[in-house]
Amino acid sequence: MKKRSFQTKHMAGAFLAGAVLFSGFSLAAASQDLTLDAIKQSAAKLSVYVNGEEKSSVEGQYDNNGTTAPDYIIHNDTTYVPVRMVSELVDQPVYWEQESHSISLGIPSVTLFNAEGESAGFATLEETNEGVVVTISATGLTPGKHGFHVHENAVKGTDFESAGGHFNPTDKHHGLDHPEGSHVGDMRNLIVEEDGTVEAEMLLPDATLEKDDTNSVLGRSLIIHAGEDDHVTDPAGDSGGRVLGGNIPK
């Protein structure tokens, strides 16, 4: 049988339903005092990504080429459809990031921000036969080399220290050039242009995007440091403070 050409469109629509409903009912579970209107208002403030492409309107609703979904969806007199059900329906993984209230369909998408909470870049993660490929675009950095790592925790608010240390489930030394290294979260330096921007593709050869795997980077964070990583010095390559970051959804 011939494949239907609008399959992706329908996948995105099904994903939207779960995204909006999941957000609302997560809040409802947290506070029994929330009204339906409050749940609907919060559900409309999602950031939605489909295979690394943002599909949110200015108001935070799902927007597919100008067609915006309503703030809430009622199906069979109920407003609850589990995200897991949506994931199974479209045969694509669905990822949720609590701090930024963002949902990713297909591949995890990360919004990067600075210490003031201002948006400063974007990254995606994709699992390949070689490992997890991190594709990043960022701005607002000083020219030169900057350490770039996966850290063990998600960032809370704009406190980059809350990300903890480098993701190191194998308990090795830091640095891709260390004879007893490296951390699973270690990557090569980002090289920032004179205008403060960088675009790069990095490989995490020992990482996975499998939710229950010891080496999974889901639910952790990407952190860019102020200085260059020397790739040998514990615990972070003498790469200085943390200037940009973002949470990997899970």
Disulfide bonds with the S-S distance in Angstrom:
none
